[in-house]
Amino acid sequence: MPALAIILIVEREPPVRRVLREILVRAGYAVLEARNGQAARRVCEQHHGRIDALLIDGPDPETENLANAQPHLRVLGLSGSARAEFAPGTHVLTKPLPPQALLNTLRTMLGHSRK
């Protein structure tokens, strides 16, 4: 069964990346990972195929550049602070969050119906 979409997780903390990956893979998404915006740029350059969304752990100029260069790319920002200032057009959720909130937001962003 093909993945619903390919999500690139950009998260500094390895344990948080692992949890996010597990949630997304169980929901049917394919997942790529990077620890910061610079590593995310390298992942995008090396990945042969479309990446549908970035899941980022805070505002980052490098990830904003990636999103600006690929207009189809959707961005979901996760932040421990409700006051974090992400780029316009970024969907934002505040951590900690229930897995279902993450999945519902991704489905809405990417236009997927609920399974």
Z-matrix of the N, CA and C atoms (Angstrom, degrees):
N
C 1 1.456
C 2 1.535 1 108.16
N 3 1.327 2 117.53 1 127.04
C 4 1.470 3 119.75 2 -179.61
C 5 1.531 4 111.30 3 -69.12
N 6 1.324 5 115.03 4 153.23
C 7 1.462 6 121.07 5 178.87
C 8 1.522 7 109.99 6 -66.74
N 9 1.335 8 115.82 7 149.26
C 10 1.462 9 120.92 8 175.64
C 11 1.519 10 110.58 9 -61.25
N 12 1.326 11 116.39 10 -40.46
C 13 1.456 12 123.23 11 -178.72
C 14 1.521 13 107.89 12 -168.56
N 15 1.314 14 115.76 13 166.65
C 16 1.460 15 120.99 14 175.73
C 17 1.520 16 107.95 15 -105.57
N 18 1.334 17 115.55 16 123.04
C 19 1.459 18 122.73 17 -177.26
C 20 1.524 19 108.61 18 -114.07
N 21 1.320 20 117.02 19 130.69
C 22 1.459 21 122.38 20 173.83
C 23 1.523 22 108.26 21 -101.35
N 24 1.334 23 116.01 22 114.03
C 25 1.458 24 121.87 23 177.67
C 26 1.520 25 108.23 24 -87.50
N 27 1.337 26 116.44 25 124.70
C 28 1.458 27 121.76 26 175.98
C 29 1.528 28 106.07 27 -116.51
N 30 1.330 29 114.80 28 100.22
C 31 1.477 30 121.63 29 -172.83
C 32 1.521 31 109.13 30 -143.96
N 33 1.330 32 116.30 31 129.69
C 34 1.469 33 122.21 32 -177.84
C 35 1.522 34 113.67 33 -67.81
N 36 1.305 35 117.45 34 -35.24
C 37 1.462 36 121.99 35 -172.58
C 38 1.533 37 111.62 36 -92.59
N 39 1.354 38 117.59 37 115.06
C 40 1.474 39 119.92 38 -179.96
C 41 1.527 40 114.52 39 -54.16
N 42 1.358 41 120.50 40 -41.81
C 43 1.462 42 118.06 41 179.53
C 44 1.539 43 112.64 42 -62.91
N 45 1.321 44 116.63 43 -35.83
C 46 1.472 45 120.27 44 178.86
C 47 1.525 46 109.31 45 -69.38
N 48 1.343 47 116.93 46 -41.70
C 49 1.473 48 120.19 47 176.91
C 50 1.527 49 110.70 48 -58.32
N 51 1.341 50 116.69 49 -42.70
C 52 1.473 51 119.84 50 -179.45
C 53 1.531 52 111.60 51 -62.31
N 54 1.322 53 116.71 52 -43.88
C 55 1.466 54 120.10 53 -179.78
C 56 1.530 55 110.28 54 -64.74
N 57 1.335 56 116.90 55 -45.79
C 58 1.462 57 120.19 56 178.91
C 59 1.525 58 110.61 57 -60.58
N 60 1.339 59 116.14 58 -44.31
C 61 1.463 60 120.04 59 178.85
C 62 1.526 61 110.47 60 -58.10
N 63 1.315 62 117.53 61 -46.94
C 64 1.462 63 121.52 62 -178.68
C 65 1.531 64 111.12 63 -60.23
N 66 1.312 65 116.84 64 -45.30
C 67 1.470 66 120.75 65 179.34
C 68 1.521 67 110.45 66 -59.85
N 69 1.322 68 116.21 67 -46.88
C 70 1.468 69 120.57 68 -175.96
C 71 1.524 70 112.40 69 -70.17
N 72 1.321 71 117.71 70 -41.99
C 73 1.464 72 120.73 71 -179.90
C 74 1.532 73 110.17 72 -64.28
N 75 1.324 74 116.51 73 -43.12
C 76 1.476 75 119.16 74 178.28
C 77 1.525 76 112.23 75 -61.96
N 78 1.334 77 116.37 76 -27.84
C 79 1.463 78 120.42 77 179.78
C 80 1.531 79 112.31 78 -85.96
N 81 1.331 80 117.59 79 -3.16
C 82 1.462 81 119.88 80 175.93
C 83 1.511 82 115.67 81 103.08
N 84 1.318 83 117.86 82 9.52
C 85 1.461 84 121.06 83 178.85
C 86 1.528 85 110.12 84 -92.99
N 87 1.316 86 116.68 85 149.03
C 88 1.459 87 122.00 86 169.10
C 89 1.526 88 106.06 87 -89.40
N 90 1.327 89 117.02 88 143.00
C 91 1.460 90 120.41 89 -172.17
C 92 1.524 91 111.31 90 -128.74
N 93 1.322 92 114.63 91 134.68
C 94 1.461 93 123.28 92 168.58
C 95 1.519 94 105.82 93 -114.09
N 96 1.339 95 117.08 94 157.68
C 97 1.463 96 119.64 95 -176.74
C 98 1.518 97 111.95 96 -134.70
N 99 1.330 98 114.69 97 148.63
C 100 1.464 99 122.36 98 173.26
C 101 1.519 100 107.94 99 -150.16
N 102 1.338 101 116.43 100 150.85
C 103 1.466 102 119.81 101 -177.89
C 104 1.520 103 113.10 102 -89.08
N 105 1.349 104 117.53 103 -17.35
C 106 1.465 105 120.53 104 178.77
C 107 1.528 106 108.70 105 -158.71
N 108 1.332 107 115.00 106 178.43
C 109 1.458 108 119.93 107 -177.38
C 110 1.513 109 114.09 108 -62.57
N 111 1.322 110 116.82 109 -37.37
C 112 1.461 111 120.95 110 179.23
C 113 1.534 112 110.40 111 -64.67
N 114 1.326 113 116.61 112 -44.86
C 115 1.466 114 120.59 113 177.31
C 116 1.535 115 110.22 114 -65.51
N 117 1.322 116 117.52 115 -35.31
C 118 1.467 117 121.31 116 178.08
C 119 1.527 118 110.62 117 -62.70
N 120 1.317 119 116.70 118 -39.79
C 121 1.463 120 120.46 119 177.59
C 122 1.533 121 109.93 120 -60.12
N 123 1.340 122 116.57 121 -43.86
C 124 1.469 123 120.17 122 178.91
C 125 1.536 124 111.02 123 -63.71
N 126 1.328 125 116.42 124 -41.91
C 127 1.470 126 119.71 125 178.34
C 128 1.526 127 109.96 126 -59.62
N 129 1.316 128 117.01 127 -44.61
C 130 1.475 129 121.15 128 179.60
C 131 1.527 130 111.06 129 -61.90
N 132 1.326 131 116.78 130 -40.67
C 133 1.466 132 120.71 131 179.98
C 134 1.523 133 111.81 132 -66.42
N 135 1.330 134 117.08 133 -34.78
C 136 1.460 135 121.55 134 -176.16
C 137 1.526 136 113.48 135 -88.09
N 138 1.331 137 116.43 136 -19.42
C 139 1.464 138 120.31 137 -177.73
C 140 1.525 139 109.07 138 -80.46
N 141 1.330 140 115.00 139 125.70
C 142 1.467 141 119.67 140 178.20
C 143 1.515 142 108.20 141 -96.96
N 144 1.291 143 115.80 142 95.79
C 145 1.449 144 121.37 143 -178.39
C 146 1.514 145 110.17 144 145.87
N 147 1.275 146 114.20 145 175.66
C 148 1.458 147 121.19 146 -176.64
C 149 1.526 148 110.98 147 -81.47
N 150 1.317 149 115.66 148 137.12
C 151 1.460 150 122.25 149 169.35
C 152 1.520 151 105.28 150 -106.54
N 153 1.320 152 116.82 151 127.08
C 154 1.459 153 120.64 152 -172.69
C 155 1.520 154 113.98 153 -88.33
N 156 1.331 155 116.78 154 -32.33
C 157 1.468 156 118.63 155 -176.25
C 158 1.525 157 110.99 156 -152.13
N 159 1.328 158 113.99 157 150.15
C 160 1.457 159 122.51 158 171.21
C 161 1.516 160 107.33 159 -106.56
N 162 1.306 161 115.71 160 135.12
C 163 1.456 162 122.62 161 174.17
C 164 1.524 163 104.56 162 -114.30
N 165 1.333 164 117.52 163 105.97
C 166 1.464 165 120.85 164 -171.67
C 167 1.520 166 111.38 165 -114.05
N 168 1.330 167 115.42 166 148.86
C 169 1.466 168 119.71 167 -174.08
C 170 1.522 169 113.55 168 -93.51
N 171 1.287 170 117.84 169 7.77
C 172 1.458 171 120.86 170 177.28
C 173 1.512 172 109.39 171 170.13
N 174 1.331 173 116.54 172 166.94
C 175 1.466 174 119.45 173 178.19
C 176 1.532 175 110.17 174 -58.93
N 177 1.324 176 116.56 175 136.51
C 178 1.455 177 121.37 176 -177.96
C 179 1.528 178 108.59 177 -153.38
N 180 1.334 179 117.86 178 120.92
C 181 1.473 180 120.23 179 -178.95
C 182 1.523 181 113.36 180 -58.17
N 183 1.324 182 117.45 181 -35.62
C 184 1.467 183 120.34 182 -178.79
C 185 1.528 184 111.20 183 -65.26
N 186 1.324 185 117.60 184 -42.36
C 187 1.470 186 119.36 185 178.63
C 188 1.525 187 110.46 186 -71.07
N 189 1.323 188 117.35 187 -32.62
C 190 1.464 189 119.89 188 175.07
C 191 1.525 190 110.09 189 -62.36
N 192 1.339 191 117.00 190 -40.04
C 193 1.467 192 120.55 191 177.37
C 194 1.523 193 111.03 192 -62.86
N 195 1.333 194 116.64 193 -40.46
C 196 1.468 195 120.15 194 177.46
C 197 1.519 196 110.67 195 -60.34
N 198 1.323 197 116.03 196 -46.18
C 199 1.467 198 120.63 197 -178.98
C 200 1.519 199 111.19 198 -65.05
N 201 1.318 200 117.12 199 -39.65
C 202 1.464 201 120.39 200 179.52
C 203 1.524 202 111.85 201 -66.33
N 204 1.328 203 116.82 202 -33.21
C 205 1.463 204 121.36 203 -179.31
C 206 1.528 205 112.65 204 -76.89
N 207 1.341 206 116.84 205 -18.57
C 208 1.460 207 121.28 206 -178.23
C 209 1.526 208 109.25 207 -130.18
N 210 1.315 209 117.55 208 87.23
C 211 1.472 210 121.09 209 -173.16
C 212 1.529 211 115.33 210 -56.71
N 213 1.329 212 118.74 211 -24.68
C 214 1.470 213 121.41 212 178.81
C 215 1.527 214 111.91 213 -73.68
N 216 1.330 215 117.11 214 -19.99
C 217 1.457 216 122.60 215 -173.58
C 218 1.530 217 110.82 216 -70.55
N 219 1.313 218 116.09 217 123.95
C 220 1.467 219 121.86 218 177.16
C 221 1.516 220 108.28 219 -93.23
N 222 1.326 221 116.16 220 145.91
C 223 1.464 222 120.21 221 -177.64
C 224 1.523 223 109.46 222 -124.92
N 225 1.342 224 115.03 223 128.52
C 226 1.453 225 122.07 224 175.07
C 227 1.522 226 107.54 225 -118.25
N 228 1.320 227 116.28 226 116.11
C 229 1.453 228 121.56 227 179.23
C 230 1.516 229 110.65 228 -93.88
N 231 1.324 230 115.14 229 134.53
C 232 1.458 231 121.62 230 174.75
C 233 1.515 232 106.96 231 -114.60
N 234 1.315 233 117.03 232 131.02
C 235 1.454 234 119.51 233 -177.50
C 236 1.510 235 110.59 234 -142.91
N 237 1.316 236 115.26 235 146.78
C 238 1.459 237 120.65 236 174.34
C 239 1.511 238 111.74 237 -78.63
N 240 1.322 239 116.77 238 -7.76
C 241 1.461 240 121.83 239 -179.07
C 242 1.515 241 110.09 240 -123.11
N 243 1.306 242 116.49 241 129.86
C 244 1.467 243 120.80 242 178.11
C 245 1.524 244 110.93 243 -67.61
N 246 1.339 245 117.04 244 -14.75
C 247 1.460 246 120.68 245 -177.58
C 248 1.526 247 113.86 246 -94.83
N 249 1.326 248 118.60 247 1.36
C 250 1.463 249 120.82 248 179.48
C 251 1.529 250 109.20 249 -58.99
N 252 1.312 251 115.68 250 137.24
C 253 1.462 252 120.31 251 -176.42
C 254 1.525 253 110.88 252 -104.65
N 255 1.313 254 114.66 253 102.44
C 256 1.453 255 121.71 254 177.66
C 257 1.524 256 109.19 255 -92.45
N 258 1.321 257 115.57 256 166.16
C 259 1.458 258 121.27 257 177.97
C 260 1.526 259 109.90 258 -63.04
N 261 1.335 260 116.73 259 151.02
C 262 1.463 261 119.54 260 175.91
C 263 1.531 262 110.65 261 -56.16
N 264 1.311 263 116.07 262 141.90
C 265 1.461 264 121.48 263 -179.89
C 266 1.515 265 114.05 264 89.49
N 267 1.334 266 117.11 265 -5.23
C 268 1.456 267 120.73 266 178.24
C 269 1.522 268 109.39 267 -84.18
N 270 1.308 269 116.66 268 128.27
C 271 1.456 270 120.84 269 172.25
C 272 1.522 271 106.50 270 -75.85
N 273 1.321 272 118.06 271 141.14
C 274 1.465 273 120.26 272 -175.47
C 275 1.524 274 110.56 273 -131.21
N 276 1.333 275 115.06 274 134.97
C 277 1.459 276 122.83 275 172.12
C 278 1.525 277 107.64 276 -125.32
N 279 1.322 278 116.73 277 146.20
C 280 1.457 279 121.31 278 179.63
C 281 1.521 280 109.90 279 -97.33
N 282 1.353 281 115.37 280 131.92
C 283 1.460 282 121.68 281 176.87
C 284 1.516 283 109.13 282 -82.64
N 285 1.319 284 118.13 283 151.73
C 286 1.468 285 126.48 284 -8.02
C 287 1.525 286 110.29 285 -73.46
N 288 1.306 287 115.60 286 154.82
C 289 1.450 288 119.70 287 -178.79
C 290 1.517 289 109.84 288 -138.24
N 291 1.314 290 116.85 289 149.93
C 292 1.464 291 119.49 290 176.33
C 293 1.530 292 109.54 291 -68.56
N 294 1.321 293 117.61 292 142.69
C 295 1.467 294 120.07 293 179.10
C 296 1.529 295 112.85 294 -52.90
N 297 1.331 296 117.32 295 -37.40
C 298 1.462 297 119.29 296 -177.79
C 299 1.528 298 111.44 297 -64.83
N 300 1.328 299 118.10 298 -33.49
C 301 1.467 300 120.76 299 176.76
C 302 1.524 301 110.12 300 -64.18
N 303 1.316 302 116.93 301 -41.86
C 304 1.463 303 121.56 302 177.17
C 305 1.522 304 110.44 303 -60.66
N 306 1.322 305 116.33 304 -49.46
C 307 1.467 306 120.49 305 -177.72
C 308 1.524 307 112.07 306 -65.68
N 309 1.321 308 117.13 307 -41.33
C 310 1.465 309 119.98 308 178.60
C 311 1.523 310 111.06 309 -62.57
N 312 1.326 311 116.80 310 -41.10
C 313 1.464 312 120.26 311 179.96
C 314 1.523 313 110.58 312 -66.43
N 315 1.325 314 117.55 313 -43.31
C 316 1.466 315 119.87 314 177.49
C 317 1.519 316 111.55 315 -61.61
N 318 1.310 317 116.91 316 -43.99
C 319 1.474 318 119.81 317 179.21
C 320 1.526 319 110.74 318 -59.47
N 321 1.309 320 116.24 319 -42.73
C 322 1.466 321 120.14 320 179.13
C 323 1.527 322 110.59 321 -64.88
N 324 1.329 323 115.98 322 -47.71
C 325 1.466 324 120.57 323 -179.20
C 326 1.526 325 112.09 324 -58.44
N 327 1.322 326 115.64 325 -41.47
C 328 1.460 327 120.83 326 -173.98
C 329 1.523 328 113.48 327 -93.45
N 330 1.345 329 116.59 328 -3.50
C 331 1.452 330 120.24 329 177.21
C 332 1.517 331 113.66 330 74.70
N 333 1.333 332 117.06 331 30.42
C 334 1.473 333 120.18 332 178.82
C 335 1.516 334 109.45 333 -95.91
N 336 1.313 335 115.00 334 143.17
C 337 1.457 336 118.53 335 174.15
C 338 1.515 337 108.68 336 -79.89
N 339 1.305 338 116.30 337 156.68
C 340 1.469 339 121.47 338 -179.77
C 341 1.509 340 110.11 339 -71.39
N 342 1.324 341 116.32 340 135.96
C 343 1.479 342 120.93 341 178.58
C 344 1.493 343 109.73 342 -99.18
